[in-house]
Amino acid sequence: MPEVLERPVPRQRRKRGHLEAMPEGRPRLFAERPGQVRLIPCNACGGMQFTRLFEKESSLRETFQVVRCKCGLVQVNPQPDLKAVMPYYAESYFKKRTDRGYDNYFSEALRDEIRRVFTLNLMDLKFFEYEAKALESGNNRSLDVGCAAGYFVEYMRERSWRAQGIELSRAAGTVARKRGLDVTIGDFLTSAEMIPSTYDVVSFWASIEHMHDPARVLRRAHEILRPGGRMLLSTCRYGILARIRGKAWRYMNVPEHLYFFTLRGLAKMARKVGFRVVKTVTYGSGMTTKKDAGRVYETIKRYADPTVKFLNQGDMMALHLEKMS
Ligand SMILES: [Zn+2]
């Protein structure tokens, strides 16, 4: 039976406490860098009643606990803060530069494939119906949040959008900027460049599960959209495949992924901040993905996967939301 955690047990209150329970001989990586791991209230409901699902070891051999809130949101909790997760991004981006080389990501074949899959997704989400009307009336500003190397920024630019992106990782953002894309390197929540009621489309492709405060991200996206503007969002979906696979589920990469939403739960969070759900789709059949892959690679892999719809039980999902005025 899973143990119900009603409040932090003492060892979790202490900094790095969750590692102290680990068997001897494992590296204590947190001792070598700043950053904290703390039990935090649920991002969706503010509650503190969690059921422990399992523990999982990360690519850096730290162990994290995955819990489910009473409201249903599955999350890494106690949760590492931004400083504590940074080494995971540093490592994966470094790997990509050395092992694979960024050039590979921009081969024409790969770009065509990514474009094809974006198109399929947007068709499924009934985005193009909105797009035609928006562009015709001159509402043409788009922002891709967590844009990595800028694939979607470029895609939208080619479709006549005044397309911008924002990316926290300097390595990925620099690649996008070098390619002439309008990409800001910084934090979406605090960047002063995003002015309220400015954008017609704000997109998050496989990025919200990496973010520490998804509820605030949704509120911020709502704020910078014009009334009637659209939010496009994809993330891994905590559904039947995830429950069957448990800690072996292909998207259970901790602590890179901090939150695992159900479709219903995410739609509820979006409605709470003032969005209407226009269309949702699930896809992905549970095929393998590269272990320890970073965001750029992950995104490509996801979109390169055939968009198999397995009885509408795919373990990826995408949502098309409208900002209600
Ligand atoms: Zn909750």
Residues whose N, C-alpha, C, O or C-beta is under 5 A from the ligand:
A	BS01	ZN	C42 A44 C45 G46 G47 C69 K70 C71 L73
